[in-house]
């Protein structure tokens, strides 16, 4: 059984649930589905804490949830968002079961594809705080982000003010596609959609859907322990 810490936002958490159940059905057939425990937070509180920079409080909140999931029988935990992996190690330290880290499993897919330099799109926290770059570096992967602050602000705004609220705009898609092309011109051989909402708007060759990658890793863990 897998424990999901979701709701950040629920728009992408829905995708985790869908993908995991589809994959289990594909693998096992019949009426099989994924055994999942979902704890969905009130995202408004998380957003306020992010804006305030209170990562310690967020560690306490997510750590407490992870403990509840472990006590409920989960054999592994996923944090269903890239940004909150800034505190993933703190959450892991509170539980005895594995936390399947979205950065690590994405790095494994990049290495499998021979990608040593990747572009990263995500919230400003994900693009600018350095935790993503540092963890990817341990896997031998160089990360580049949009060079202009205006572009980073635009990506952040599209995520929070549109995708997290279920708003999908063609002009936003075109803006993101333009930024993707610039990252490729800077030498990125693959583009990490480092926000679990971004795959709701962007799809295509060379784009690494972290939502699907993370969900696939969870199903692999689930089925390998049956």
Buried (B, 14 or more C-beta within 10 A) or exposed (E): BBBBBBBBBBBBBEBBBEBBBBBBBEEEEEEEEBBBBBBBBEBEEBBEBBEEEEBEBBBBBBBEBBBBBBEEEBBBBBBBBBBBBBBBEBBBEBBEBEBBBBBBBBBEBBEEEEBBBBBBBBBBBBBBBEBBBEBBEEBEBBBBBBEEEEBBEBBBBBBBEBBBEEEBEEEBBEBBEEBBEBBBEEEBBBBBBBBBBBBBBBEEEBBBBBBBBBBBBBBBBBBEEE
